[in-house]
Amino acid sequence: MPEALPDLLAADGVLFDLDGVLTPTAEVHMRAWKVVFDQVFGQWGITPAYTDADYYDYVDGKKRYDGVASLLHSRNVEVPWGAVDDPPEAETICGIGNRKNDAFAASLRAEGIAPYPGSLAVVQRLHEAGVPLGVVSSSKNAEEVLGAAGLRSYFRVVVDGVVAERENLASKPAADMFRAGAENLGVDPARSIAVEDATSGVASAAAAGFADVIGVDRGAGADALTAAGATVVVDDLSLFLPLTPNHPTETA
């Protein structure tokens, strides 16, 4: 446990990843990826079998197609990139990514989503205090997820996979997305805080020059998050409560 946590209320702005930080959609993503990769690996005879460790190592935090390419490259499998409008059954990077998105969207519509209680409480307190807030997510489903979770109104800026594709921003772990989030929010990264649960996202925020990068360990591992550039690692944002000005939270 960290002895002291950064003062969120003193930050120029706070930018949050979405999946695994604000909402448990990372679990939905993981299940969708497993369904798709199990099918692809079985059909193509790819070994070794896909595991949860592969998700954290090659997919988590990246733009959808980059995650597919990274995972297949780890098995020395090369397929055509294809085009973003490839049908889900296409044997291309984009086709596989679109197949996964269909599985994710179906699960989200069927089950809905609710934010992590601790994350919601922190966001509400920061919003009440007037701290500028943004979301930086590689997902193209970010707007839909934020709306379904009742979170969208808290954030002035959302830089997601749709924005990244439109503005040609490199996928995390490159600094592009978090840098764009700070610019769009009108804050200086050197006086702002980023919150991430993926090693690629932590590395992105660190490369963008954020004063503090909070790693939320939902499975990536505290050591891996720290190695990627996290300045502090917690297992839930509820550790920051209650938020009071100039009063660092202490934990035993």
For each residue, the residues with C-beta under 8 A, 3 or more apart:
1: 239 251 252
2: 5 232 233 234 251
3: 250 251
4: 248 249 250
5: 2 214 232 234 239 240 248 249 251
6: 11 193 211 212 214 231 232 248
7: 10 11 245 246 247 248
8: 11 14 122 126 131 193 240 243
9: 126 129 131 243 244 245 246
10: 7 245 246
11: 6 7 8 14 131 191 192 193 211 212
12: 132 187 188 191 192
13: 131 132 133 134 182 185 186 187 192 193
14: 8 11 126 131 132 133 134 192 193 194 195
15: 133 134 135 136 157 178 181 182 185 192 193 194 195 205 210
16: 21 22 119 123 133 134 135 136 155 194 195
17: 20 21 22 61 135 136 137 194 195 196 197 198 201
18: 21 22 23 25 135 137 139 142 145 146 160
19: 22 23 25 26 29 137 139 145 197
20: 17 23 24 25 26 60 197 198 216 218
21: 16 17 18 116 119 195 196 197 216 237
22: 16 17 18 19 115 116 119 120 123 135 146 149 151
23: 18 19 20 113 114 115 116 119 145 149 151
24: 20 27 28 113 114 116
25: 18 19 20 28 29 108 113 139 141 145
26: 19 20 29 30 60 197 218 219
27: 24 30 31
28: 24 25 31 32 104 107 108 111 113
29: 19 25 26 32 33 104 139
30: 26 27 33 34 52 55
31: 27 28 34 35 103 107
32: 28 29 35 36 100 101 103 104 107
33: 29 30 36 37 50 55 59 67 100
34: 30 31 37 38 50 52 55
35: 31 32 38 39 100 103
36: 32 33 39 40 96 99 100 103
37: 33 34 40 41 50 54 71
38: 34 35 41 42 49 50
39: 35 36 42 43
40: 36 37 43 44 46 96
41: 37 38 44 45 46 47 49 50
42: 38 39 45
43: 39 40
44: 40 41 77
45: 41 42
46: 40 41 75 77
47: 41 75
48: 51 75
49: 38 41
50: 33 34 37 38 41 54 71
51: 48 54 55
52: 30 34 55 56 219
53: 56 57
54: 37 50 51 57 58 59 71 74
55: 30 33 34 51 52 58 59 60
56: 52 53 59 60 198 199 219 220 221 224
57: 53 54 60 74
58: 54 55 62 67 70 71 74
59: 33 54 55 56 62 67 68 70 71
60: 20 26 55 56 57 67 197 198 199 200 220
61: 17 138 172 173 196 197 198 199 200 201 204
62: 58 59 66 67 70 138 171 172 200
63: 66 67 138 161 164 165 171 172
64: 67 68 97 100 101 138 139 140 161
65: 68 69 81 84 93 94 97
66: 62 63 69 70 171
67: 33 58 59 60 62 63 64 70 71 97
68: 59 64 65 71 72 93 96 97 100
69: 65 66 72 73 81 93
70: 58 59 62 66 67 73 74
71: 37 50 54 58 59 67 68 74 75
72: 68 69 75 77 78 79 93
73: 69 70 76 77 78
74: 54 57 58 70 71
75: 46 47 48 71 72
76: 73
77: 44 46 72 73
78: 72 73
79: 72 91 92 93 96
80: 91 92 93
81: 65 69 92 93 94
82: 86 90 92 93 94 95
83: 86 92 94
84: 65 94 98 165
85: 94
86: 82 83 90 92 94 95 98
87: 90 95 98
88: 95 98 99 102
89: 95 99
90: 82 86 87 94 95 96 98
91: 79 80 95 96
92: 79 80 81 82 83 86 95 96
93: 65 68 69 72 79 80 81 82 96 97
94: 65 81 82 83 84 85 86 90 97 98
95: 82 86 87 88 89 90 91 92 98 99
96: 36 40 68 79 90 91 92 93 99 100
97: 64 65 67 68 93 94 100 101
98: 84 86 87 88 90 94 95 101 102
99: 36 88 89 95 96 102 103
100: 32 33 35 36 64 68 96 97 103 104
101: 32 64 97 98 104 105 140 141
102: 88 98 99 105 106
103: 31 32 35 36 99 100 106 107
104: 28 29 32 100 101 107 108 141
105: 101 102 108 109 141 144
106: 102 103 109 110
107: 28 31 32 103 104 110 111
108: 25 28 104 105 111 112 113 141 144 145 148
109: 105 106
110: 106 107
111: 28 107 108
112: 108 148
113: 23 24 25 28 108 145 148 149
114: 23 24 149
115: 22 23 119 120 123 149 150 151
116: 21 22 23 24 119 120 236 237
117: 120 121 238
118: 121 122 236 237 238 239 240 241
119: 16 21 22 23 115 116 122 123 236 237
120: 22 115 116 117 123 124 151
121: 117 118 124 125 237 238 241
122: 8 118 119 125 126 237 238 240 241 243
123: 16 22 115 119 120 126 127 133 151 154
124: 120 121 127 128 154
125: 121 122 128 129 241 242 243
126: 8 9 14 122 123 129 131 133 243
127: 123 124 130 131 133 154
128: 124 125
129: 9 125 126 243 245
130: 127
131: 8 9 11 13 14 126 127
132: 12 13 14 156 185 186 187
133: 13 14 15 16 123 126 127 154 155 156 185
134: 13 14 15 16 155 156 157 158 159 181 182 184 185
135: 15 16 17 18 22 142 146 155 157 158 159 160 181
136: 15 16 17 159 160 177 178 180 181 194 201 204 205
137: 17 18 19 142 158 159 160 161
138: 61 62 63 64 160 161 164 171 172 177 201
139: 18 19 25 29 64 142 145 160 161
140: 64 101 160 161 162 165
141: 25 101 104 105 108 144 145 161
142: 18 135 137 139 145 146 158 160 161 162
143: 146 147 152 158 160 162
144: 105 108 141 147 148
145: 18 19 23 25 108 113 139 141 142 148 149
146: 18 22 135 142 143 149 151 152 155 158
147: 143 144 150 151 152
148: 108 112 113 144 145
149: 22 23 113 114 115 145 146
150: 115 147
151: 22 23 115 120 123 146 147 154 155
152: 143 146 147 155 158
153:
154: 123 124 127 133 151
155: 16 133 134 135 146 151 152 158
156: 132 133 134 185
157: 15 134 135 181 184 185
158: 134 135 137 142 143 146 152 155 163
159: 134 135 136 137 163 164 169 177 180 181 184
160: 18 135 136 137 138 139 140 142 143 163 164
161: 63 64 137 138 139 140 141 142 164 165
162: 140 142 143 165 166
163: 158 159 160 166 167 169 180
164: 63 138 159 160 161 167 168 169 170 171 176 177
165: 63 84 140 161 162 168
166: 162 163
167: 163 164 180
168: 164 165
169: 159 163 164 174 176 177 180
170: 164 174 176 177
171: 62 63 66 138 164 174 176 177 200
172: 61 62 63 138 177 178 198 200 201 203 204
173: 61 199 200 201 202 203 204 207 228
174: 169 170 171 177 204 207
175: 178 179 204 207 208 209
176: 164 169 170 171 179 180 204
177: 136 138 159 164 169 170 171 172 174 180 181 204
178: 15 136 172 175 181 182 189 194 201 204 205 207 208 210
179: 175 176 182 183 189 208 209
180: 136 159 163 167 169 176 177 183 184
181: 15 134 135 136 157 159 177 178 184 185
182: 13 15 134 178 179 185 187 188 189 192 208 210
183: 179 180 186
184: 134 157 159 180 181
185: 13 15 132 133 134 156 157 181 182
186: 13 132 183
187: 12 13 132 182 191 192
188: 12 182 191 192
189: 178 179 182 192 194 205 208 209 210 211
190: 209 210 211
191: 11 12 187 188 211
192: 11 12 13 14 15 182 187 188 189 210 211
193: 6 8 11 13 14 15 210 211 212 213 214
194: 14 15 16 17 136 178 189 201 202 205 208 210 212 213 214
195: 14 15 16 17 21 213 214 216 237
196: 17 21 61 201 202 204 205 213 214 215 216 225 230
197: 17 19 20 21 26 60 61 201 215 216 217 218 219 220 225
198: 17 20 56 60 61 172 201 202 220
199: 56 60 61 173 202 203 220 224 225 227 228
200: 60 61 62 171 172 173 203 204 228
201: 17 61 136 138 172 173 178 194 196 197 198 204 205
202: 173 194 196 198 199 205 206 213 215 225 228 229 230
203: 172 173 199 200 206 207 228 229
204: 61 136 172 173 174 175 176 177 178 196 200 201 207 208
205: 15 136 178 189 194 196 201 202 208 210 213 229
206: 202 203 209 210 213 228 229 230
207: 173 174 175 178 203 204 229
208: 175 178 179 182 189 194 204 205
209: 175 179 189 190 206
210: 15 178 182 189 190 192 193 194 205 206 213
211: 6 11 189 190 191 192 193
212: 6 11 193 194 231 232
213: 193 194 195 196 202 205 206 210 229 230 231
214: 5 6 193 194 195 196 230 231 232 233 234 237
215: 196 197 202 220 222 225 226 228 230 232 233 234
216: 20 21 195 196 197 233 234 235 236 237
217: 197 220 221 222 225 233 234 235
218: 20 26 197 235
219: 26 52 56 197
220: 56 60 197 198 199 215 217 224 225
221: 56 217 224 225
222: 215 217 225 226 233
223: 226 227
224: 56 199 220 221 227 228
225: 196 197 199 202 215 217 220 221 222 228 230 233
226: 215 222 223 229 230 233
227: 199 223 224
228: 173 199 200 202 203 206 215 224 225
229: 202 203 205 206 207 213 226
230: 196 202 206 213 214 215 225 226 233
231: 6 212 213 214
232: 2 5 6 212 214 215
233: 2 214 215 216 217 222 225 226 230
234: 2 5 214 215 216 217 237 239 240
235: 216 217 218 239
236: 116 118 119 216 239
237: 21 116 118 119 121 122 195 214 216 234 240 241
238: 117 118 121 122 241
239: 1 5 118 234 235 236 249 251
240: 5 8 118 122 234 237 243 249
241: 118 121 122 125 237 238 249
242: 125
243: 8 9 122 125 126 129 240 249
244: 9 247
245: 7 9 10 129
246: 7 9 10
247: 7 244
248: 4 5 6 7
249: 4 5 239 240 241 243
250: 3 4
251: 1 2 3 5 239
252: 1
